[in-house]
């Protein structure tokens, strides 16, 4: 491998790495069912709209494109696979643009770091709002560099385009506006606000997010209210939540990115204080710090899911690659830490991808950590068979029911186009699509993940009676992964 790399240019090495990574993700993508979020966003594409309850419209629009060709699990993952591959190539170009005086292999190191993280590989295989956001964030930083160094209107227009599309991808893209303001502050370029470029960029970005604003206007701004409540619902800040959130990020991004990334930030700030910062350093910090600091502090109120900070970590990769290259021969601990991190990344990625493809290692019954991606297609088929049998009996037309939106996303995707109603009291996208259960409703209630006692009946928000009709054990290599239970339920009471 080393001899091969010596014969390749940095660009050729990046293309080889990205091609191999893309192929591995496609193989894994074809082997397992959709996760909760993937199924939810696939349903976005099935129910095309200007926007949605919990996220803007981009993921739904992209999945609607994929649905024109196929509705297979692999088809629902092709676009995120391509988006991540494109983000890898843009990261290479961005790194060389931000640090033109460094070795041309710096871009390869950035891409290698990106490919080493389990979290980035999962984002690169699963359609999440972060899938387009990572690519758009890098493109925005590239355009911002051009706007600052050249001041031409075309770069500002490119920036407005990427910002607007990012706003269609995820609400946290608002941090990109803060990044632009920080970059202008760091570089002392506020005079650019006297030119038309920034205002044209702002206008273009605002025009692009009009579908989201229009949808929210028609739905009483429920998305914005939900996001505000989502981040501020817990009044107490706890250090334990922050620590657990950070440990989770260490696990899925790996020591090379998490530990060395933070060290690189500190080293860059010291260099900035002593010698002045390069433009590349300023732009990386402007993009990374708002995301990492926002979710870092807020994780004390609500634990941060690891993919929420992905834009911040990818923004640090050029800076991290530069720090590693500069300190490789200066400090033995850097070399040792990098090798340990490499072994960690290879082992973790190898186990995860091979578990997708070969379902190993085996786990005790009901203890497989990936059990939520198994069995839902079979469960949907069983539920529909039982619903059809129930429809042949007197009464109102039976529906499919489940307990919350996470179960409903997979059940509704694999049972499409049948409606699936959710029994909990939380208002969400399923209430908009299929409505809430009404008085007198009946149907098949799907209970998961383990064998459970009969569901509670007789009270408000419950059925008058439920009878167990069937159970579906999900097996892999002789081990029980989970059990689906199907109940015939009558007379729902609101």
C-alpha positions in Angstrom: 0.0 0.0 0.0 2.8 2.4 0.9 4.6 1.6 -2.4 1.4 2.2 -4.3 0.8 5.6 -2.6 4.3 6.6 -3.6 3.5 6.1 -7.2 0.3 8.1 -7.0 -0.3 11.8 -7.0 -2.3 13.2 -4.0 -5.3 13.6 -6.2 -5.0 10.0 -7.5 -4.7 8.7 -4.0 -7.8 10.6 -2.9 -9.8 9.2 -5.9 -8.7 5.7 -5.0 -9.6 6.1 -1.4 -13.0 7.6 -2.1 -13.8 5.0 -4.7 -13.0 2.1 -2.3 -15.0 3.8 0.5 -18.0 4.3 -1.8 -17.9 0.7 -2.9 -17.8 -0.6 0.7 -20.8 1.7 1.7 -22.8 0.5 -1.3 -22.2 -3.1 -0.3 -23.3 -2.4 3.3 -26.2 -0.3 2.1 -27.7 -3.2 0.2 -27.4 -5.6 3.1 -29.6 -4.1 5.9 -33.0 -2.5 6.3 -33.6 1.2 6.8 -33.1 2.8 10.3 -35.7 5.0 12.0 -34.5 8.2 10.5 -33.9 6.7 7.0 -37.4 5.3 6.8 -38.8 8.6 8.1 -37.1 10.6 5.4 -38.0 8.1 2.8 -41.6 8.8 3.7 -40.8 12.5 3.2 -40.1 11.6 -0.4 -43.2 9.5 -0.7 -45.3 12.4 0.7 -43.7 15.2 -1.2 -44.3 18.7 0.4 -42.8 22.1 0.7 -41.4 21.3 4.2 -42.0 18.9 7.1 -42.7 19.0 10.8 -39.3 18.4 12.2 -36.9 19.3 9.2 -36.8 21.3 6.1 -37.5 19.8 2.7 -34.2 18.9 1.1 -34.1 15.2 2.3 -37.6 14.7 1.1 -36.9 16.2 -2.3 -33.8 14.1 -2.7 -35.6 10.9 -1.8 -38.4 11.8 -4.1 -35.8 11.8 -6.9 -34.6 8.3 -5.9 -38.1 7.0 -5.8 -38.5 7.8 -9.5 -36.2 4.9 -10.1 -36.6 2.5 -7.2 -38.0 2.1 -3.7 -35.5 -0.5 -2.6 -33.4 0.0 0.6 -30.3 0.4 -1.6 -32.0 3.1 -3.7 -32.8 5.1 -0.6 -29.1 5.2 0.2 -27.6 5.9 -3.2 -27.9 9.7 -2.9 -26.3 10.0 0.5 -23.5 7.7 -0.7 -22.9 10.0 -3.6 -23.2 13.2 -1.5 -20.5 11.9 0.9 -18.2 11.0 -1.9 -18.7 14.5 -3.3 -18.0 16.0 0.1 -14.7 14.1 0.3 -13.6 15.5 -3.1 -14.6 19.0 -2.1 -12.8 18.7 1.2 -9.6 17.8 -0.7 -9.9 21.0 -2.8 -10.9 23.1 0.1 -7.8 22.0 2.2 -5.4 22.9 -0.6 -7.2 26.2 -1.2 -7.1 27.2 2.5 -3.4 26.2 3.0 -1.8 26.6 -0.4 1.8 26.8 1.1 1.6 23.3 2.7 2.3 20.0 1.2 -0.1 18.8 -1.6 -0.6 15.7 0.5 -2.4 17.8 3.1 -5.7 17.3 1.2 -5.2 13.6 1.2 -4.7 13.6 5.0 -7.9 15.5 5.4 -9.9 13.1 3.3 -8.3 10.1 5.1 -9.3 11.5 8.5 -12.9 12.0 7.2 -13.0 8.4 5.9 -11.7 7.1 9.2 -14.7 8.1 11.4 -17.6 5.8 11.9 -20.0 8.7 12.2 -19.0 10.2 8.9 -19.3 6.7 7.2 -22.8 6.3 8.6 -23.8 9.7 7.4 -22.3 8.8 4.1 -24.6 5.8 3.8 -27.8 7.0 5.4 -30.0 9.9 4.2 -30.0 12.4 7.0 -30.3 16.2 6.9 -26.6 16.2 7.6 -25.9 14.3 4.4 -26.4 17.3 2.1 -25.4 19.8 4.9 -21.8 18.5 5.0 -21.3 19.0 1.3 -23.0 22.4 1.3 -21.1 23.6 4.4 -17.8 22.8 2.7 -18.9 24.5 -0.6 -20.0 27.5 1.4 -16.6 27.8 3.0 -14.9 27.5 -0.4 -17.1 30.3 -1.7 -16.5 32.4 1.4 -12.8 32.1 0.8 -13.2 33.4 -2.7 -15.4 36.2 -1.5 -12.9 37.4 1.1 -9.8 37.0 -1.0 -11.2 38.4 -4.3 -14.3 40.3 -3.3 -16.1 39.5 -6.5 -19.9 39.3 -6.7 -19.9 35.9 -8.2 -18.3 34.3 -5.1 -21.0 36.0 -2.9 -23.7 34.6 -5.2 -22.2 31.1 -4.9 -22.2 31.6 -1.1 -25.8 32.7 -1.2 -26.7 29.6 -3.2 -25.0 27.2 -0.8 -26.4 28.9 2.3 -29.9 28.8 0.9 -29.6 25.1 0.0 -28.1 24.4 3.4 -31.2 26.2 5.0 -33.4 23.8 3.0 -31.4 20.9 4.5 -31.3 21.5 8.2 -32.4 24.3 10.6 -29.0 24.3 12.3 -27.6 25.7 9.0 -28.3 29.0 10.7 -24.9 28.5 12.2 -23.4 29.2 8.8 -24.7 32.8 9.0 -22.7 33.1 12.3 -19.7 31.6 10.5 -19.8 34.2 7.8 -20.0 37.0 10.3 -17.2 35.5 12.3 -15.1 35.2 9.2 -15.6 38.8 8.3 -14.7 39.7 11.9 -11.6 37.6 12.0 -10.3 38.9 8.7 -11.4 42.5 9.3 -13.4 42.5 6.1 -16.5 44.4 7.4 -16.0 46.9 4.6 -17.3 44.2 2.2 -20.8 44.9 3.7 -20.6 48.2 1.8 -20.6 46.3 -1.5 -23.6 44.6 -3.1 -22.2 41.1 -2.9 -23.1 40.1 0.7 -26.6 41.5 0.3 -27.2 39.7 -2.9 -26.1 36.5 -1.2 -28.5 37.2 1.7 -31.3 37.8 -0.8 -30.6 34.7 -2.8 -30.4 32.6 0.4 -33.7 34.0 1.6 -35.4 33.3 -1.7 -34.3 29.7 -1.6 -35.8 29.0 1.8 -39.2 30.5 0.9 -40.7 27.0 0.6 -39.9 26.3 4.3 -41.3 29.7 5.4 -44.4 29.2 3.3 -45.1 25.7 4.7 -44.5 26.9 8.3 -46.8 29.9 7.7 -49.6 27.6 6.6 -48.9 25.3 9.7 -48.7 28.0 12.4 -44.9 27.9 12.5 -44.9 24.4 14.1 -41.4 23.5 12.9 -39.8 26.6 14.5 -41.7 26.1 17.7 -40.7 22.4 17.8 -37.0 23.2 17.3 -37.1 25.9 19.9 -38.8 23.6 22.4 -36.5 20.7 21.4 -33.4 22.7 22.5 -34.8 24.4 25.6 -37.3 22.0 27.1 -35.1 21.0 30.0 -34.5 23.9 32.5 -31.6 22.2 34.3 -28.1 22.0 33.0 -26.1 18.9 34.1 -22.5 18.1 33.6 -23.3 14.4 33.3 -25.2 15.0 30.1 -22.4 17.0 28.6 -19.8 14.3 29.5 -21.9 11.5 28.1 -22.4 13.5 24.9 -18.7 14.1 24.5 -17.9 10.5 25.2 -20.3 9.5 22.5 -18.6 11.8 20.0 -15.2 10.4 21.0 -16.5 6.9 20.3 -18.0 7.6 16.8 -15.5 10.2 15.5 -12.5 8.4 17.0 -9.5 9.7 18.9 -7.7 11.1 15.9 -10.5 13.6 15.1 -11.9 14.2 18.6 -8.7 14.5 20.7 -6.3 15.7 18.1 -9.0 18.0 16.7 -9.4 19.8 20.0 -5.6 20.0 20.4 -5.3 21.5 16.9 -7.9 24.2 17.9 -5.9 25.1 21.0 -2.6 25.1 19.0 -4.1 27.3 16.3 -5.5 29.8 18.8 -2.0 30.0 20.4 -0.4 30.5 17.0 -2.9 33.2 16.2 -2.2 35.0 19.4 1.6 34.8 18.9 2.1 35.2 15.2 -1.3 36.0 13.7 -3.5 33.5 12.0 -3.6 32.4 8.4 -6.8 32.9 6.5 -7.3 29.2 6.3 -7.1 28.8 10.1 -9.6 31.7 10.5 -12.1 30.2 8.2 -11.9 26.7 9.6 -12.5 28.1 13.1 -15.3 30.3 11.9 -17.2 27.3 10.6 -16.3 24.8 13.3 -16.6 26.8 16.6 -20.3 27.9 16.4 -21.4 24.3 15.9 -19.2 22.7 18.4 -19.7 25.3 21.1 -23.5 25.5 20.6 -24.0 21.8 20.9 -21.3 21.4 23.4 -23.0 23.8 25.9 -26.5 22.7 25.0 -25.7 19.1 25.7 -25.8 20.0 29.3 -29.6 20.6 28.9 -30.2 17.8 26.3 -27.8 15.1 25.3 -26.4 15.8 21.9 -26.7 13.1 19.2 -23.2 12.6 17.6 -24.3 13.5 14.1 -25.5 16.9 15.2 -21.9 18.2 15.5 -20.7 16.6 12.2 -20.5 20.0 10.4 -18.2 21.3 13.1 -15.9 18.3 13.0 -15.6 18.2 9.2 -14.7 21.9 9.3 -11.8 21.2 11.6 -10.3 18.5 9.3 -8.1 20.8 7.2 -6.8 22.4 10.4 -6.2 19.0 12.0 -4.4 17.7 8.9 -2.1 20.7 9.0 -1.4 20.2 12.7 -0.6 16.5 12.3 1.7 17.1 9.4 3.6 19.9 11.2 4.0 17.9 14.5 4.5 14.4 13.0 8.3 14.5 13.4 8.4 16.8 16.4 6.5 14.7 19.0 6.5 10.9 19.4 3.2 10.9 21.1 1.6 12.3 18.0 2.8 9.4 15.9 1.8 6.8 18.6 -1.6 8.4 19.0 -2.2 8.5 15.3 -1.3 4.8 14.9 -3.5 3.8 17.8 -6.3 5.9 16.3 -5.8 4.1 13.0 -6.1 0.7 14.5 -9.2 1.8 16.4 -10.8 3.2 13.2 -10.0 0.1 11.1 -11.3 -2.3 13.8 -14.5 -0.3 14.5 -15.3 0.2 10.8 -14.5 -3.4 10.0 -16.7 -4.8 12.7 -19.6 -2.4 11.9 -19.6 -2.9 8.1 -19.1 -6.7 8.4 -22.0 -6.8 10.9 -24.2 -5.1 8.3 -23.2 -7.6 5.6 -22.6 -10.9 7.5 -24.5 -10.3 10.8 -21.6 -11.1 13.1 -20.4 -11.3 15.8 -23.4 -13.0 17.4 -25.1 -11.4 20.4 -27.2 -12.9 23.2 -30.9 -12.9 22.6 -32.5 -9.4 22.4 -29.1 -7.8 22.9 -28.0 -7.0 19.3 -27.2 -3.3 19.3 -28.3 -3.0 15.7 -31.6 -4.8 16.2 -33.8 -1.8 15.1 -32.8 -2.3 11.5 -33.9 -6.0 11.3 -37.3 -7.4 10.7 -39.5 -4.4 9.9 -40.3 -5.4 6.3 -41.5 -8.8 7.5 -43.4 -7.2 10.4 -45.2 -4.9 7.9 -46.2 -7.8 5.7 -47.5 -9.7 8.8 -49.4 -6.6 10.0 -51.0 -6.1 6.6 -52.1 -9.7 6.4 -53.8 -9.5 9.8 -55.3 -6.2 8.9 -56.8 -7.6 5.7 -58.3 -10.5 7.7 -59.8 -8.0 10.2 -61.2 -6.0 7.3 -63.4 -9.1 6.4 -65.2 -8.8 9.7 -68.0 -6.3 10.5 -66.9 -2.9 11.7 -65.1 0.3 10.7 -62.2 -0.2 8.2 -59.2 -1.3 10.3 -55.9 0.6 10.3 -52.4 -0.1 11.5 -51.2 1.3 14.8 -48.0 1.5 16.8 -46.8 3.3 19.9 -44.6 6.1 18.7 -43.2 7.8 15.6 -39.9 5.8 15.6 -41.8 2.6 15.2 -44.3 4.2 12.8 -41.6 5.4 10.4 -40.4 1.9 9.6 -43.8 0.3 9.7 -45.3 2.9 7.4 -42.4 2.7 5.0 -42.5 -1.0 4.5 -46.4 -1.1 4.7 -46.7 1.8 2.2 -49.1 3.2 1.1 -51.2 2.1 4.1 -51.6 4.7 6.8 -50.1 4.1 10.2 -51.4 6.0 13.2 -49.5 6.7 16.4 -51.0 6.2 19.9 -48.8 8.5 21.9 -49.9 12.1 22.7 -47.0 13.7 20.9 -47.9 15.8 17.8 -45.6 14.9 14.9 -45.4 14.4 11.2 -47.6 11.3 11.3 -50.5 13.4 12.6 -50.1 15.5 9.5 -49.9 12.5 7.2 -52.4 10.1 8.7 -54.2 11.9 11.5 -54.6 10.8 15.1 -56.7 7.7 16.2 -60.4 8.6 16.4 -63.1 7.3 18.7 -64.2 3.8 17.7 -61.1 3.1 15.6 -59.9 -0.5 15.3 -57.0 -2.3 13.7 -53.7 -4.1 14.2 -51.4 -2.8 16.9 -47.7 -3.7 16.3 -45.7 -3.9 19.5 -41.9 -4.1 19.5 -39.1 -4.9 20.4 -39.6 -7.7 23.0 -42.4 -10.0 23.9 -44.7 -7.9 26.1 -47.8 -8.3 28.2 -51.1 -7.3 26.6 -51.2 -3.5 26.0 -53.2 -1.5 28.6 -56.8 -1.1 27.6 -60.0 0.6 28.7 -58.6 4.1 29.5 -58.3 7.4 27.6 -55.9 7.1 24.6 -56.4 3.3 24.7 -58.4 0.6 23.0 -61.3 -1.1 24.8 -59.8 -4.5 24.1 -56.8 -6.0 22.4 -56.2 -9.7 21.6 -52.8 -11.2 20.7 -53.0 -12.5 17.1 -49.5 -13.4 16.2 -45.8 -13.1 17.1 -42.9 -12.7 14.8 -39.4 -13.6 16.1 -36.6 -12.1 14.1 -33.6 -14.4 14.0 -30.0 -14.1 12.8 -27.4 -16.9 12.9 -29.4 -18.8 15.5 -29.8 -15.8 17.8 -33.1 -14.0 18.6 -32.8 -10.3 17.7 -36.2 -9.2 18.7 -39.9 -10.2 18.7 -42.8 -8.4 17.1 -46.2 -8.8 18.7 -49.5 -8.2 16.7 -52.7 -7.4 18.5 -56.2 -7.1 17.1 -57.7 -4.0 18.9 -61.2 -2.5 19.0 -63.0 0.6 20.0 -60.3 3.3 20.5 -61.2 5.9 23.1 -59.7 9.4 22.8 
